[in-house]
Amino acid sequence: GERDALADELAMAVTMQQKLTADLQSLPHLQREVVNLRRQQELTLELLGAREEELDDTQLTCEEMRLIFRSEMDRLMEFVPGSNRWQAPKLPLPPSQRTDQDKE
């Protein structure tokens, strides 16, 4: 009865103690792993930040180039007589493609 119950309780306590001892022994390894994972996370975040900066710089460069191109196109359109800057100018056809009406 009572003796068996105490023996069972003692066996459970010994089993629990063995499990806790094993867990305690693996703790330093787990702590090192956590430190390594934190380092990797920090490096990954730094790389991500650097890539975001590069992307922002590239987007700004593209926008600047677009504005320069647009400005240059507007400037060139000023030299085309009767041009509407939103409409491509009608250029004369090469002589080989002209019809009789175009020649007049």
trRosetta pair geometry for C-beta under 8 A, 3 or more apart (Angstrom, degrees):
i j d omega theta_ij theta_ji phi_ij phi_ji
1 4 6.2 136 58 27 5 103
1 5 6.8 -17 154 -9 48 107
2 5 5.5 -53 -149 36 35 114
2 6 6.3 35 152 -18 67 105
3 6 5.8 -54 -149 37 31 110
3 7 6.3 34 151 -21 64 105
4 7 5.5 -52 -145 36 32 113
4 8 6.3 35 153 -20 65 103
5 8 5.7 -51 -149 35 31 112
5 9 6.3 31 151 -19 63 107
6 9 5.5 -53 -146 38 33 113
6 10 6.2 35 153 -21 66 105
7 10 5.6 -53 -146 37 30 112
7 11 6.3 33 152 -21 64 105
8 11 5.7 -53 -147 35 30 112
8 12 6.4 30 153 -18 64 105
9 12 5.7 -54 -149 36 31 111
9 13 6.3 32 151 -20 65 106
10 13 5.6 -53 -146 36 32 112
10 14 6.3 32 154 -19 65 104
11 14 5.8 -52 -146 36 30 110
11 15 6.3 32 153 -19 63 107
12 15 5.7 -53 -147 37 31 113
12 16 6.2 33 153 -20 64 107
13 16 5.7 -53 -147 37 30 112
13 17 6.2 32 152 -22 64 106
14 17 5.6 -53 -146 36 30 113
14 18 6.4 33 153 -20 64 105
15 18 5.8 -54 -150 35 30 111
15 19 6.5 29 152 -18 64 106
16 19 5.7 -55 -150 36 32 111
16 20 6.3 30 153 -17 66 107
17 20 5.7 -55 -145 39 31 111
17 21 6.3 35 153 -22 64 106
18 21 5.6 -52 -147 34 30 114
18 22 6.5 31 153 -18 63 104
19 22 5.8 -54 -150 36 32 110
19 23 6.3 32 151 -19 65 106
20 23 5.5 -52 -145 38 33 114
20 24 6.2 37 153 -23 65 106
21 24 5.6 -53 -147 35 30 114
21 25 6.5 32 153 -21 63 104
22 25 5.7 -53 -150 33 32 112
22 26 6.7 21 154 -12 64 106
23 26 6.0 -63 -151 40 31 104
23 27 6.8 56 147 -50 63 92
24 27 5.5 -28 -158 -8 36 123
25 28 7.9 -48 178 19 37 95
26 29 5.4 -59 -166 44 61 116
26 30 5.9 60 139 -24 84 107
27 30 5.6 -59 -144 39 32 110
27 31 6.2 34 157 -22 68 105
28 31 5.6 -53 -146 35 32 113
28 32 6.5 33 155 -18 65 102
29 32 5.9 -54 -152 35 31 110
29 33 6.4 32 150 -20 64 107
30 33 5.4 -52 -147 36 34 116
30 34 6.4 38 152 -22 65 102
31 34 5.7 -50 -149 33 33 112
31 35 6.6 34 151 -18 64 103
32 35 5.6 -53 -150 36 34 112
32 36 6.3 33 152 -18 67 106
33 36 5.7 -53 -146 38 31 112
33 37 6.2 31 154 -19 65 107
34 37 5.7 -55 -145 38 30 111
34 38 6.4 33 154 -21 64 105
35 38 5.8 -55 -150 34 29 112
35 39 6.6 32 151 -19 63 104
36 39 5.6 -52 -151 34 33 113
36 40 6.4 32 152 -18 66 105
37 40 5.6 -51 -147 37 34 112
37 41 6.3 38 152 -22 65 105
38 41 5.5 -52 -148 35 32 114
38 42 6.4 34 153 -20 65 103
39 42 5.8 -55 -150 35 31 111
39 43 6.4 28 154 -15 65 107
40 43 5.8 -56 -147 39 31 110
40 44 6.1 33 154 -21 66 108
41 44 5.7 -54 -146 37 29 113
41 45 6.3 29 155 -18 64 106
42 45 5.8 -56 -148 37 29 109
42 46 6.4 31 152 -20 64 105
43 46 5.6 -53 -148 35 32 113
43 47 6.3 31 154 -17 66 105
44 47 5.8 -54 -148 38 31 110
44 48 6.2 33 152 -21 65 107
45 48 5.5 -51 -144 37 32 114
45 49 6.3 37 154 -21 64 103
46 49 5.7 -53 -150 35 30 113
46 50 6.4 31 151 -19 64 104
47 50 5.6 -53 -148 36 33 112
47 51 6.3 33 153 -18 66 104
48 51 5.7 -54 -148 37 31 110
48 52 6.4 34 152 -21 65 105
49 52 5.6 -53 -147 35 32 112
49 53 6.5 34 152 -19 64 103
50 53 5.7 -52 -151 34 32 112
50 54 6.5 34 150 -19 65 104
51 54 5.5 -52 -149 36 34 113
51 55 6.3 37 151 -21 66 105
52 55 5.6 -52 -147 36 32 113
52 56 6.3 35 152 -20 65 104
53 56 5.7 -52 -148 36 31 112
53 57 6.3 33 153 -19 64 106
54 57 5.7 -55 -148 37 30 112
54 58 6.2 31 153 -20 65 107
55 58 5.7 -55 -146 37 30 111
55 59 6.3 31 154 -19 65 105
56 59 5.8 -55 -148 36 30 110
56 60 6.4 30 154 -18 64 105
57 60 5.7 -55 -149 37 30 111
57 61 6.3 32 152 -20 65 106
58 61 5.6 -52 -146 36 32 113
58 62 6.3 34 153 -20 65 104
59 62 5.7 -52 -147 35 32 112
59 63 6.4 32 153 -18 64 105
60 63 5.7 -55 -148 37 32 111
60 64 6.3 33 153 -19 65 106
61 64 5.7 -54 -148 37 31 112
61 65 6.3 30 154 -18 65 106
62 65 5.7 -54 -146 38 30 110
62 66 6.3 35 152 -23 64 105
63 66 5.6 -50 -147 33 32 114
63 67 6.5 30 154 -17 64 105
64 67 5.8 -56 -150 38 31 110
64 68 6.3 31 152 -19 66 106
65 68 5.6 -52 -144 38 33 113
65 69 6.1 35 155 -21 65 106
66 69 5.7 -54 -147 37 28 112
66 70 6.2 29 154 -19 64 107
67 70 5.6 -52 -143 37 30 112
67 71 6.2 32 156 -19 64 107
68 71 5.8 -56 -147 38 28 111
68 72 6.2 27 155 -18 64 108
69 72 5.8 -57 -147 38 28 110
69 73 6.3 29 154 -20 65 106
70 73 5.7 -54 -148 36 29 111
70 74 6.4 30 153 -18 64 105
71 74 5.7 -53 -149 36 30 111
71 75 6.3 32 152 -20 64 107
72 75 5.5 -52 -147 36 32 114
72 76 6.3 30 155 -17 65 106
73 76 5.8 -55 -146 39 30 109
73 77 6.3 35 153 -25 64 106
73 85 7.9 115 127 -163 89 94
74 77 5.7 -53 -148 31 30 114
74 78 7.2 43 150 -31 59 95
74 85 5.6 26 -126 -150 75 136
75 78 5.9 -45 -165 14 35 116
76 79 6.0 -54 -169 27 46 111
76 80 7.5 40 142 -19 69 101
77 80 5.6 -52 -156 28 48 112
77 83 5.1 -138 -173 112 87 140
77 85 4.6 114 114 -113 158 78
77 89 7.2 174 -135 -39 80 112
78 83 7.9 -126 -85 59 15 120
80 83 3.8 54 94 -34 110 139
80 89 4.3 -96 174 -81 151 156
83 87 7.2 -161 -171 75 72 83
83 89 4.5 -49 -107 -85 115 105
84 87 4.2 39 73 28 109 107
93 97 4.4 -115 175 88 118 106
93 98 5.0 156 88 -74 120 72
93 102 6.0 -19 38 -172 126 158
94 97 5.3 72 60 16 79 102
94 98 7.5 -133 94 -28 37 88
95 98 5.7 -44 -146 8 37 119
98 102 4.0 -135 -155 88 89 130
98 103 5.4 105 146 -61 130 81
99 102 5.0 101 48 4 67 102
99 103 7.4 -126 97 -10 39 89
100 103 5.7 -54 -153 27 35 114
100 104 7.3 39 153 -28 63 99
101 104 6.2 -52 -162 19 36 112
